[in-house]
Amino acid sequence: MSIRDVLRENRVLMRLYSMLRDSIGHANDRYYGIRTESVDSFRFRDVCTDATRYEAIPYWLLRRIVQVVKPGSEDVFFDIGCGKGRALAMFAQCPIKKSVGVEIDPALAQVAERNAASLKGRIAPIEVRTENAAETDYSLGTIYFMFNPFGPTTLAAVLGRIRETLVKRPRKITVVYYNPLHLDVLRKELGLSVEVRTEKHFPWRPQKVAFASNDLQKA
Ligand SMILES: C[S@@+](CC[C@H](N)C(=O)[O-])C[C@H]1O[C@@H](n2cnc3c(N)ncnc32)[C@H](O)[C@@H]1O
């Protein structure tokens, strides 16, 4: 029986486990001077019918992603569905050109802006766009991150827009897709090589992250 099975059968242990994970998130937030914890229900289904609710990516996994993509001085990072801006904050601590967040919920976008202002150790500028990701201009980006923000319809529209920018301005890009529920869409719409990694870190269960790139060093 796995730890997960034990937790599933014992509500008290499950509660303690969730509290441990939350407190690790809060401790990291305090360290960076931002507030990104908690899960929110989604309020904008009339604008984006297949959107998911807000939940922040675990800090340890973000650090792994930074290690894999190795952002450099020419990179512009996009978090598509940035929520309260945890990933924006982590990438803005790297020596990149800019960290751009796209968020459809104005309340979450406002929190992301506040976090950008209070973030300790920021190196790169942060821009937060309160927009529907299906209508955003992606032409400046080189690293695009998504934590399962929406279903296949919006995902296809977003990836189509990113692909179009490559025709107008050919460049190296990397797409990072965490909790990749619609890998088939990623493969079909981008036509790039995709690597799916399973990352492990106690006390979290293994997490899947897909990396798609036309940069041979990152593919
Ligand atoms: C699972 S959360 C990820 C938050 C953040 N990227 C992180 O990793 O911490 C998904 C976010 O996508 C946003 N979202 C959903 N549909 C969107 C859309 N069409 N355009 C922009 N943001 C969207 C939600 O409001 C939510 O904040």
The ligand as an SDF file (V2000), in Angstrom:
LIG
                    3D

 27 29  0  0  0  0  0  0  0  0999 V2000
   -3.9180   26.0820  -12.0520 C   0  0  0  0  0  0  0  0  0  0  0  0
   -3.8390   27.8610  -11.9880 S   0  0  0  0  0  0  0  0  0  0  0  0
   -2.0750   28.1340  -12.2390 C   0  0  0  0  0  0  0  0  0  0  0  0
   -1.5300   29.3850  -11.5690 C   0  0  0  0  0  0  0  0  0  0  0  0
   -0.0520   29.6830  -11.8060 C   0  0  0  0  0  0  0  0  0  0  0  0
    0.3150   29.5290  -13.1980 N   0  0  0  0  0  0  0  0  0  0  0  0
    0.8450   28.8250  -10.9620 C   0  0  0  0  0  0  0  0  0  0  0  0
    1.4060   27.8700  -11.5270 O   0  0  0  0  0  0  0  0  0  0  0  0
    1.0290   29.0810   -9.7700 O   0  0  0  0  0  0  0  0  0  0  0  0
   -4.5680   28.2930  -13.5820 C   0  0  0  0  0  0  0  0  0  0  0  0
   -4.8280   29.7710  -13.7550 C   0  0  0  0  0  0  0  0  0  0  0  0
   -5.2120   30.0000  -15.1000 O   0  0  0  0  0  0  0  0  0  0  0  0
   -6.1580   31.0720  -15.1100 C   0  0  0  0  0  0  0  0  0  0  0  0
   -6.8920   31.0080  -16.3970 N   0  0  0  0  0  0  0  0  0  0  0  0
   -7.8270   30.1000  -16.7560 C   0  0  0  0  0  0  0  0  0  0  0  0
   -8.2700   30.3520  -18.0010 N   0  0  0  0  0  0  0  0  0  0  0  0
   -7.5980   31.4580  -18.4390 C   0  0  0  0  0  0  0  0  0  0  0  0
   -7.6190   32.1890  -19.6620 C   0  0  0  0  0  0  0  0  0  0  0  0
   -8.4210   31.8540  -20.6840 N   0  0  0  0  0  0  0  0  0  0  0  0
   -6.8030   33.2610  -19.7870 N   0  0  0  0  0  0  0  0  0  0  0  0
   -5.9770   33.6130  -18.7580 C   0  0  0  0  0  0  0  0  0  0  0  0
   -5.9230   32.9530  -17.5800 N   0  0  0  0  0  0  0  0  0  0  0  0
   -6.7200   31.8720  -17.4160 C   0  0  0  0  0  0  0  0  0  0  0  0
   -7.0140   30.8050  -13.8690 C   0  0  0  0  0  0  0  0  0  0  0  0
   -7.7210   31.9630  -13.4600 O   0  0  0  0  0  0  0  0  0  0  0  0
   -5.9260   30.3590  -12.8750 C   0  0  0  0  0  0  0  0  0  0  0  0
   -5.4200   31.4580  -12.1770 O   0  0  0  0  0  0  0  0  0  0  0  0
  1  2  1  0
  2  3  1  0
  2 10  1  0
  3  4  1  0
  4  5  1  0
  5  6  1  0
  5  7  1  0
  7  8  2  0
  7  9  1  0
 10 11  1  0
 11 12  1  0
 11 26  1  0
 12 13  1  0
 13 14  1  0
 13 24  1  0
 14 15  1  0
 14 23  1  0
 15 16  2  0
 16 17  1  0
 17 18  1  0
 17 23  2  0
 18 19  1  0
 18 20  2  0
 20 21  1  0
 21 22  2  0
 22 23  1  0
 24 25  1  0
 24 26  1  0
 26 27  1  0
M  CHG  2   2   1   9  -1
M  END
$$$$
